[in-house]
Amino acid sequence: MTEKATLTYNGQSIELPIIEGTLGQKGIDISKLRASTGLITYDPGFVNTGSCASSITYLDGGKGQLLYRGIPIEQIAEKSNFIETSYLIIYGHLPTKDELDDFTYHITHHSMVHESIKNLYDGFPNNPHPMAVCSAVVGSLATFYENDLGVRDTRQIEITIHRLLAKLPTIAAYSYKKSIGLPLPYPNNSLSYTENFLNMMFSTPCEEYEIDPIAAKALDLLLILHADHEQNCSTSTVRLVGSSMCNLFASVSAGIYALWGPLHGGANQAVVEMLQMIHEDGGSVEKFVEKARNPEDPFRLMGFGHRVYKNFDPRSRLVKSLAHEILEKLNIQSPLFDIALKLEEIALKDQYFIDKKLYPNVDFYSGLIYMALKIPVNMFTVMFAIGRLPGWIAQWKELQEDKGFKIGRPHQIYTGETQKDYVPIEQR
Ligand code: CMC
Protein backbone atom coordinates (compact mmCIF):
# COMPACT_ATOMS: atom_id res chain seq x y z
CA MET A 1 0.00 0.00 0.00
CA THR A 2 1.37 3.43 -0.89
CA GLU A 3 2.18 5.58 2.12
CA LYS A 4 0.46 8.94 2.44
CA ALA A 5 0.86 12.05 4.56
CA THR A 6 -2.22 13.95 5.67
CA LEU A 7 -2.35 17.74 5.70
CA THR A 8 -5.18 19.40 7.55
CA TYR A 9 -5.94 23.04 6.83
CA ASN A 10 -9.06 25.05 7.41
CA GLY A 11 -11.02 21.96 8.46
CA GLN A 12 -10.18 20.19 5.21
CA SER A 13 -7.81 17.20 5.08
CA ILE A 14 -5.94 16.17 2.00
CA GLU A 15 -3.76 13.14 1.48
CA LEU A 16 -0.37 13.65 -0.08
CA PRO A 17 1.39 10.62 -1.59
CA ILE A 18 4.84 9.67 -0.30
CA ILE A 19 7.33 9.18 -3.08
CA GLU A 20 10.26 6.83 -2.37
CA GLY A 21 13.63 6.65 -4.10
CA THR A 22 15.49 3.43 -4.88
CA LEU A 23 17.69 3.84 -1.79
CA GLY A 24 14.81 4.49 0.57
CA GLN A 25 14.81 8.31 0.53
CA LYS A 26 11.26 9.57 1.05
CA GLY A 27 9.53 12.78 0.07
CA ILE A 28 6.01 14.18 0.21
CA ASP A 29 4.61 14.69 -3.27
CA ILE A 30 2.97 18.12 -3.16
CA SER A 31 2.48 18.48 -6.92
CA LYS A 32 -1.34 18.69 -6.47
CA LEU A 33 -1.21 20.85 -3.30
CA ARG A 34 -1.88 24.23 -4.88
CA ALA A 35 -4.61 22.93 -7.17
CA SER A 36 -6.46 21.29 -4.29
CA THR A 37 -5.90 23.81 -1.45
CA GLY A 38 -4.67 27.08 -3.00
CA LEU A 39 -1.64 26.82 -0.70
CA ILE A 40 1.99 26.87 -1.74
CA THR A 41 4.97 25.72 0.33
CA TYR A 42 7.54 28.19 1.70
CA ASP A 43 11.12 26.92 1.79
CA PRO A 44 13.87 29.58 1.49
CA GLY A 45 17.10 28.14 0.08
CA PHE A 46 15.11 25.02 -0.95
CA VAL A 47 16.41 23.38 2.22
CA ASN A 48 13.54 20.83 2.24
CA THR A 49 12.61 20.82 -1.41
CA GLY A 50 13.22 18.03 -3.91
CA SER A 51 13.08 19.80 -7.28
CA CYS A 52 13.18 16.65 -9.40
CA ALA A 53 13.56 12.88 -9.43
CA SER A 54 16.98 11.93 -10.76
CA SER A 55 18.89 8.71 -11.35
CA ILE A 56 22.35 10.25 -11.77
CA THR A 57 23.94 10.81 -8.36
CA TYR A 58 23.07 9.71 -4.85
CA LEU A 59 24.48 11.24 -1.74
CA ASP A 60 23.75 10.33 1.85
CA GLY A 61 24.83 13.20 4.06
CA GLY A 62 24.59 11.15 7.25
CA LYS A 63 26.74 8.28 6.01
CA GLY A 64 29.08 10.47 3.95
CA GLN A 65 28.25 8.37 0.88
CA LEU A 66 28.44 9.46 -2.76
CA LEU A 67 27.44 7.27 -5.71
CA TYR A 68 27.65 8.10 -9.43
CA ARG A 69 25.02 5.98 -11.21
CA GLY A 70 25.14 3.61 -8.22
CA ILE A 71 28.94 3.19 -8.09
CA PRO A 72 30.75 4.48 -4.96
CA ILE A 73 33.02 7.46 -5.59
CA GLU A 74 35.92 5.63 -3.92
CA GLN A 75 35.80 2.85 -6.56
CA ILE A 76 35.49 5.32 -9.42
CA ALA A 77 38.40 7.38 -8.06
CA GLU A 78 40.58 4.29 -7.87
CA LYS A 79 39.64 2.58 -11.14
CA SER A 80 38.27 5.04 -13.65
CA ASN A 81 39.36 8.18 -15.46
CA PHE A 82 37.56 11.44 -16.14
CA ILE A 83 36.44 10.61 -19.69
CA GLU A 84 35.00 7.24 -18.66
CA THR A 85 33.37 8.85 -15.60
CA SER A 86 31.84 11.53 -17.83
CA TYR A 87 30.36 8.82 -20.06
CA LEU A 88 29.01 6.98 -17.01
CA ILE A 89 27.38 10.11 -15.62
CA ILE A 90 25.92 11.29 -18.94
CA TYR A 91 24.73 7.97 -20.39
CA GLY A 92 23.99 6.04 -17.20
CA HIS A 93 26.27 3.01 -17.64
CA LEU A 94 29.96 2.17 -17.82
CA PRO A 95 30.91 2.21 -21.51
CA THR A 96 32.01 -0.87 -23.44
CA LYS A 97 35.45 -0.56 -25.03
CA ASP A 98 33.91 0.51 -28.37
CA GLU A 99 31.65 3.06 -26.71
CA LEU A 100 34.56 4.51 -24.76
CA ASP A 101 36.84 4.63 -27.83
CA ASP A 102 34.14 6.41 -29.82
CA PHE A 103 33.40 8.91 -27.01
CA THR A 104 37.10 9.60 -26.44
CA TYR A 105 37.63 10.06 -30.19
CA HIS A 106 34.89 12.70 -30.44
CA ILE A 107 36.03 14.59 -27.36
CA THR A 108 39.60 14.58 -28.59
CA HIS A 109 38.68 15.74 -32.09
CA HIS A 110 36.43 18.66 -31.15
CA SER A 111 38.98 20.41 -28.95
CA MET A 112 39.84 23.30 -31.30
CA VAL A 113 37.73 26.44 -31.14
CA HIS A 114 36.66 28.56 -34.12
CA GLU A 115 39.47 31.03 -34.89
CA SER A 116 37.06 33.96 -34.42
CA ILE A 117 36.58 32.94 -30.79
CA LYS A 118 40.12 34.06 -30.11
CA ASN A 119 39.04 37.63 -30.97
CA LEU A 120 36.60 37.57 -28.06
CA TYR A 121 39.50 37.36 -25.62
CA ASP A 122 40.82 40.69 -26.95
CA GLY A 123 37.58 42.41 -25.99
CA PHE A 124 37.95 41.86 -22.24
CA PRO A 125 39.83 44.31 -20.00
CA ASN A 126 43.24 43.32 -18.63
CA ASN A 127 43.19 40.47 -16.13
CA PRO A 128 39.50 39.60 -16.10
CA HIS A 129 38.41 36.80 -13.76
CA PRO A 130 38.62 33.60 -15.85
CA MET A 131 35.20 32.43 -14.61
CA ALA A 132 33.60 35.47 -16.27
CA VAL A 133 35.58 34.83 -19.45
CA CYS A 134 34.78 31.10 -19.54
CA SER A 135 31.08 31.64 -19.02
CA ALA A 136 30.95 34.34 -21.71
CA VAL A 137 32.91 32.26 -24.22
CA VAL A 138 30.87 29.10 -23.54
CA GLY A 139 27.69 31.15 -24.04
CA SER A 140 29.11 32.50 -27.30
CA LEU A 141 29.48 28.95 -28.66
CA ALA A 142 25.73 29.10 -29.31
CA THR A 143 26.43 31.72 -31.98
CA PHE A 144 28.95 29.46 -33.73
CA TYR A 145 26.70 26.38 -33.80
CA GLU A 146 23.29 27.91 -34.41
CA ASN A 147 22.12 24.90 -36.40
CA ASP A 148 22.79 22.47 -33.56
CA LEU A 149 20.87 24.06 -30.71
CA GLY A 150 17.80 21.80 -30.74
CA VAL A 151 16.87 20.54 -27.29
CA ARG A 152 14.82 17.60 -28.57
CA ASP A 153 17.18 16.53 -31.36
CA THR A 154 19.31 13.60 -30.23
CA ARG A 155 22.03 14.13 -32.85
CA GLN A 156 22.35 17.86 -32.12
CA ILE A 157 22.50 17.22 -28.37
CA GLU A 158 25.15 14.56 -28.96
CA ILE A 159 27.46 16.84 -30.91
CA THR A 160 26.91 19.68 -28.42
CA ILE A 161 27.96 17.35 -25.58
CA HIS A 162 31.15 16.47 -27.48
CA ARG A 163 31.86 20.11 -28.28
CA LEU A 164 31.39 21.29 -24.71
CA LEU A 165 33.53 18.58 -23.11
CA ALA A 166 36.21 19.00 -25.76
CA LYS A 167 36.35 22.79 -25.86
CA LEU A 168 36.01 23.84 -22.22
CA PRO A 169 39.66 23.00 -21.36
CA THR A 170 40.78 24.98 -24.44
CA ILE A 171 38.56 27.94 -23.51
CA ALA A 172 39.81 27.78 -19.91
CA ALA A 173 43.50 27.58 -20.84
CA TYR A 174 43.06 30.52 -23.25
CA SER A 175 41.58 32.66 -20.47
CA TYR A 176 44.81 32.11 -18.51
CA LYS A 177 47.16 32.53 -21.47
CA LYS A 178 45.47 35.78 -22.46
CA SER A 179 45.70 37.16 -18.91
CA ILE A 180 49.49 36.76 -18.94
CA GLY A 181 49.90 38.01 -22.49
CA LEU A 182 51.05 34.75 -24.05
CA PRO A 183 49.92 33.38 -27.43
CA LEU A 184 46.94 31.03 -27.51
CA PRO A 185 48.20 27.54 -28.31
CA TYR A 186 46.34 24.85 -30.27
CA PRO A 187 45.22 21.68 -28.51
CA ASN A 188 47.25 18.56 -29.22
CA ASN A 189 45.10 15.54 -30.07
CA SER A 190 47.83 13.05 -29.24
CA LEU A 191 47.57 13.94 -25.55
CA SER A 192 45.07 12.80 -22.91
CA TYR A 193 42.37 15.17 -21.64
CA THR A 194 44.33 16.50 -18.67
CA GLU A 195 47.73 16.36 -20.42
CA ASN A 196 46.28 18.46 -23.20
CA PHE A 197 44.95 20.99 -20.71
CA LEU A 198 48.30 21.24 -18.87
CA ASN A 199 50.10 21.58 -22.19
CA MET A 200 47.85 24.45 -23.28
CA MET A 201 48.28 26.11 -19.88
CA PHE A 202 52.05 25.89 -19.61
CA SER A 203 53.66 25.34 -23.03
CA THR A 204 55.03 28.27 -25.02
CA PRO A 205 56.09 28.38 -28.67
CA CYS A 206 59.73 28.92 -27.71
CA GLU A 207 60.24 26.09 -25.25
CA GLU A 208 59.47 22.41 -24.98
CA TYR A 209 57.09 21.77 -22.04
CA GLU A 210 57.43 18.42 -20.35
CA ILE A 211 54.09 17.21 -19.01
CA ASP A 212 54.42 15.70 -15.57
CA PRO A 213 52.37 12.46 -15.54
CA ILE A 214 51.87 12.89 -11.76
CA ALA A 215 50.23 16.27 -12.35
CA ALA A 216 48.05 14.94 -15.19
CA LYS A 217 46.87 12.02 -13.05
CA ALA A 218 46.17 14.19 -10.00
CA LEU A 219 44.17 16.61 -12.13
CA ASP A 220 42.20 13.74 -13.64
CA LEU A 221 41.28 12.52 -10.15
CA LEU A 222 40.21 15.99 -9.03
CA LEU A 223 37.96 16.29 -12.10
CA ILE A 224 36.37 12.91 -11.26
CA LEU A 225 35.66 14.02 -7.69
CA HIS A 226 33.86 17.13 -8.93
CA ALA A 227 31.96 15.46 -11.78
CA ASP A 228 28.46 15.59 -10.29
CA HIS A 229 26.83 16.35 -6.97
CA GLU A 230 23.07 16.20 -7.56
CA GLN A 231 20.98 19.36 -7.13
CA ASN A 232 23.62 21.87 -5.95
CA CYS A 233 23.36 25.58 -6.81
CA SER A 234 25.01 25.51 -10.25
CA THR A 235 23.31 22.27 -11.32
CA SER A 236 19.92 23.62 -10.25
CA THR A 237 20.76 26.74 -12.28
CA VAL A 238 21.56 24.63 -15.36
CA ARG A 239 18.28 22.76 -14.94
CA LEU A 240 16.25 25.94 -14.40
CA VAL A 241 17.70 27.64 -17.48
CA GLY A 242 17.29 24.40 -19.46
CA SER A 243 13.66 24.16 -18.33
CA SER A 244 12.77 27.08 -20.60
CA MET A 245 13.95 24.74 -23.39
CA CYS A 246 17.08 26.83 -23.65
CA ASN A 247 20.07 25.25 -25.40
CA LEU A 248 22.86 23.42 -23.59
CA PHE A 249 25.56 26.05 -24.25
CA ALA A 250 23.49 28.81 -22.63
CA SER A 251 22.45 26.55 -19.72
CA VAL A 252 26.08 25.58 -18.99
CA SER A 253 27.19 29.20 -19.32
CA ALA A 254 24.68 30.09 -16.56
CA GLY A 255 25.94 27.15 -14.47
CA ILE A 256 29.51 28.49 -14.67
CA TYR A 257 28.34 31.83 -13.27
CA ALA A 258 26.43 30.13 -10.44
CA LEU A 259 29.53 28.11 -9.56
CA TRP A 260 31.69 31.22 -9.28
CA GLY A 261 30.36 32.39 -5.88
CA PRO A 262 32.46 31.75 -2.74
CA LEU A 263 29.69 29.72 -1.08
CA HIS A 264 29.85 27.25 -3.98
CA GLY A 265 32.76 26.52 -6.35
CA GLY A 266 34.52 29.77 -5.52
CA ALA A 267 35.27 28.28 -2.09
CA ASN A 268 38.45 26.58 -3.40
CA GLN A 269 39.95 29.99 -4.22
CA ALA A 270 38.58 31.42 -0.95
CA VAL A 271 40.21 28.60 1.08
CA VAL A 272 43.70 29.30 -0.24
CA GLU A 273 43.22 33.05 0.25
CA MET A 274 42.10 32.33 3.83
CA LEU A 275 45.12 30.06 4.50
CA GLN A 276 47.39 32.74 3.06
CA MET A 277 45.79 35.32 5.34
CA ILE A 278 46.29 33.08 8.39
CA HIS A 279 49.90 32.50 7.34
CA GLU A 280 50.58 36.23 6.93
CA ASP A 281 48.88 36.89 10.26
CA GLY A 282 51.44 34.69 12.02
CA GLY A 283 49.77 31.29 11.60
CA SER A 284 47.52 31.29 14.68
CA VAL A 285 44.87 28.80 13.68
CA GLU A 286 43.09 29.09 17.05
CA LYS A 287 42.43 32.79 16.45
CA PHE A 288 40.60 32.07 13.20
CA VAL A 289 38.61 29.16 14.64
CA GLU A 290 37.53 31.58 17.37
CA LYS A 291 36.53 34.16 14.75
CA ALA A 292 34.50 31.54 12.86
CA ARG A 293 32.64 30.66 16.07
CA ASN A 294 31.80 34.26 16.92
CA PRO A 295 28.23 35.06 15.78
CA GLU A 296 29.15 38.79 15.65
CA ASP A 297 31.98 38.09 13.19
CA PRO A 298 30.98 37.40 9.55
CA PHE A 299 34.14 35.29 9.08
CA ARG A 300 33.51 31.65 8.14
CA LEU A 301 36.03 28.87 7.76
CA MET A 302 36.03 28.47 4.00
CA GLY A 303 36.04 24.84 2.87
CA PHE A 304 34.04 23.83 5.94
CA GLY A 305 30.37 22.90 6.09
CA HIS A 306 27.93 21.49 3.58
CA ARG A 307 24.20 21.65 3.04
CA VAL A 308 23.94 17.86 2.79
CA TYR A 309 27.03 16.25 4.36
CA LYS A 310 26.64 16.28 8.14
CA ASN A 311 29.22 13.61 8.95
CA PHE A 312 32.05 13.88 6.46
CA ASP A 313 32.42 14.65 2.78
CA PRO A 314 33.85 11.49 1.13
CA ARG A 315 35.45 13.65 -1.56
CA SER A 316 37.39 15.65 1.02
CA ARG A 317 39.02 12.46 2.37
CA LEU A 318 40.14 11.50 -1.13
CA VAL A 319 41.37 15.03 -1.85
CA LYS A 320 43.26 15.17 1.45
CA SER A 321 45.15 11.96 0.74
CA LEU A 322 45.83 13.14 -2.82
CA ALA A 323 47.25 16.40 -1.39
CA HIS A 324 49.60 14.40 0.87
CA GLU A 325 50.69 12.24 -2.06
CA ILE A 326 51.24 15.12 -4.50
CA LEU A 327 53.19 17.31 -2.10
CA GLU A 328 55.40 14.36 -1.23
CA LYS A 329 55.92 13.21 -4.83
CA LEU A 330 56.67 16.73 -6.04
CA ASN A 331 58.79 17.35 -2.95
CA ILE A 332 56.93 20.51 -1.99
CA GLN A 333 57.04 21.99 1.52
CA SER A 334 53.82 23.95 1.89
CA PRO A 335 53.25 26.09 5.00
CA LEU A 336 49.64 26.53 3.84
CA PHE A 337 49.13 22.76 3.86
CA ASP A 338 50.49 22.61 7.42
CA ILE A 339 48.06 25.36 8.43
CA ALA A 340 45.20 23.50 6.73
CA LEU A 341 46.01 20.27 8.59
CA LYS A 342 46.15 22.11 11.90
CA LEU A 343 42.97 24.02 11.15
CA GLU A 344 41.12 20.80 10.39
CA GLU A 345 42.43 19.12 13.53
CA ILE A 346 41.43 21.99 15.81
CA ALA A 347 38.08 22.68 14.18
CA LEU A 348 37.05 19.02 14.33
CA LYS A 349 37.62 19.02 18.10
CA ASP A 350 35.84 22.33 18.61
CA GLN A 351 32.37 22.15 20.17
CA TYR A 352 30.91 24.76 17.75
CA PHE A 353 31.95 22.72 14.71
CA ILE A 354 30.85 19.46 16.37
CA ASP A 355 27.41 20.87 17.28
CA LYS A 356 26.84 22.34 13.84
CA LYS A 357 28.20 19.22 12.11
CA LEU A 358 30.74 21.21 10.11
CA TYR A 359 33.40 19.13 8.35
CA PRO A 360 35.94 19.90 5.64
CA ASN A 361 34.30 19.78 2.22
CA VAL A 362 35.77 18.99 -1.20
CA ASP A 363 37.17 22.51 -1.54
CA PHE A 364 39.26 22.46 1.63
CA TYR A 365 42.32 20.71 0.20
CA SER A 366 41.75 20.90 -3.57
CA GLY A 367 43.24 24.41 -3.90
CA LEU A 368 46.48 23.25 -2.31
CA ILE A 369 46.82 20.57 -4.98
CA TYR A 370 46.13 23.08 -7.75
CA MET A 371 48.80 25.30 -6.21
CA ALA A 372 51.28 22.42 -6.23
CA LEU A 373 50.45 21.90 -9.92
CA LYS A 374 51.22 25.63 -10.49
CA ILE A 375 47.67 26.44 -11.49
CA PRO A 376 47.04 30.10 -10.58
CA VAL A 377 44.60 30.80 -7.76
CA ASN A 378 41.97 32.55 -9.88
CA MET A 379 41.82 29.44 -12.12
CA PHE A 380 40.84 27.10 -9.26
CA THR A 381 37.10 27.56 -9.73
CA VAL A 382 37.56 27.08 -13.47
CA MET A 383 39.05 23.66 -12.66
CA PHE A 384 35.90 22.91 -10.68
CA ALA A 385 33.80 23.96 -13.71
CA ILE A 386 35.72 21.61 -16.04
CA GLY A 387 35.12 18.82 -13.53
CA ARG A 388 31.42 19.60 -13.01
CA LEU A 389 30.65 19.83 -16.75
CA PRO A 390 29.57 16.17 -17.24
CA GLY A 391 27.19 16.56 -14.28
CA TRP A 392 25.62 19.71 -15.71
CA ILE A 393 25.24 17.98 -19.10
CA ALA A 394 23.73 14.82 -17.62
CA GLN A 395 21.26 16.76 -15.47
CA TRP A 396 20.21 18.99 -18.39
CA LYS A 397 19.76 15.90 -20.60
CA GLU A 398 17.78 14.06 -17.94
CA LEU A 399 15.48 17.07 -17.60
CA GLN A 400 14.88 17.31 -21.36
CA GLU A 401 14.10 13.57 -21.52
CA ASP A 402 11.77 13.67 -18.49
CA LYS A 403 8.22 12.60 -19.40
CA GLY A 404 6.89 15.08 -16.84
CA PHE A 405 9.01 17.97 -18.23
CA LYS A 406 7.84 21.36 -16.96
CA ILE A 407 9.35 24.83 -17.00
CA GLY A 408 10.79 25.66 -13.56
CA ARG A 409 8.76 28.44 -12.03
CA PRO A 410 8.63 28.69 -8.23
CA HIS A 411 6.09 30.84 -6.37
CA GLN A 412 6.58 33.41 -3.62
CA ILE A 413 4.85 34.80 -0.58
CA TYR A 414 4.34 38.47 -1.42
CA THR A 415 5.30 40.82 1.45
CA GLY A 416 5.16 44.19 -0.34
CA GLU A 417 2.63 47.04 -0.21
CA THR A 418 -1.04 46.23 -0.51
CA GLN A 419 -2.82 47.80 -3.47
CA LYS A 420 -2.69 51.62 -3.59
CA ASP A 421 -3.17 54.35 -6.16
CA TYR A 422 -0.58 55.91 -8.45
CA VAL A 423 0.45 59.38 -7.23
CA PRO A 424 1.32 62.01 -9.88
CA ILE A 425 4.91 63.29 -9.55
CA GLU A 426 3.94 66.84 -8.40
CA GLN A 427 1.99 65.39 -5.45
CA ARG A 428 4.79 63.15 -4.09
N1 CMC B 1 32.32 28.44 9.31
C1 CMC B 1 31.66 28.84 10.44
N2 CMC B 1 30.34 28.62 10.64
C2 CMC B 1 29.66 27.98 9.67
C3 CMC B 1 30.28 27.53 8.49
C4 CMC B 1 31.66 27.79 8.32
N3 CMC B 1 32.30 27.39 7.21
N4 CMC B 1 29.36 26.93 7.71
C5 CMC B 1 28.21 27.00 8.37
N5 CMC B 1 28.38 27.62 9.57
C6 CMC B 1 27.35 27.86 10.59
C7 CMC B 1 26.44 28.99 10.18
O1 CMC B 1 26.87 30.23 10.69
C8 CMC B 1 25.12 28.56 10.78
O2 CMC B 1 25.12 28.89 12.15
P1 CMC B 1 23.74 29.34 12.86
O3 CMC B 1 22.86 28.14 12.79
O4 CMC B 1 24.18 29.70 14.23
O5 CMC B 1 23.21 30.49 12.06
C9 CMC B 1 25.15 27.04 10.69
O6 CMC B 1 26.54 26.68 10.65
C10 CMC B 1 24.47 26.49 9.44
O7 CMC B 1 25.02 27.16 8.32
P2 CMC B 1 24.17 27.57 7.05
O8 CMC B 1 24.88 28.64 6.31
O9 CMC B 1 22.75 27.84 7.47
O10 CMC B 1 24.21 26.21 6.26
P3 CMC B 1 23.91 26.03 4.73
O11 CMC B 1 23.56 24.62 4.54
O12 CMC B 1 22.92 27.05 4.27
O13 CMC B 1 25.28 26.42 4.01
C11 CMC B 1 27.50 26.26 3.19
C12 CMC B 1 26.23 25.49 3.59
C13 CMC B 1 28.41 25.30 2.43
C14 CMC B 1 27.12 27.41 2.22
C15 CMC B 1 28.18 26.82 4.47
O14 CMC B 1 28.56 25.75 5.29
C16 CMC B 1 29.37 27.71 4.14
O15 CMC B 1 29.20 28.91 3.93
N6 CMC B 1 30.62 27.13 4.06
C17 CMC B 1 31.79 27.88 3.69
C18 CMC B 1 31.85 27.99 2.17
C19 CMC B 1 32.22 26.67 1.52
O16 CMC B 1 33.15 25.99 1.94
N7 CMC B 1 31.50 26.32 0.42
C20 CMC B 1 31.77 25.11 -0.35
C21 CMC B 1 30.67 24.10 -0.24
S1 CMC B 1 31.09 22.47 -0.83
C22 CMC B 1 31.39 22.61 -2.50
C23 CMC B 1 30.36 23.31 -3.30
O17 CMC B 1 29.16 23.10 -3.15
O18 CMC B 1 30.73 24.10 -4.13
Residues whose N, C-alpha, C, O or C-beta is under 5 A from the ligand:
A	BS01	CMC	P262 L263 H264 G265 A267 A292 F299 R300 L301 M302 G303 F304 G305 H306 R307 K356 N361 V362 D363
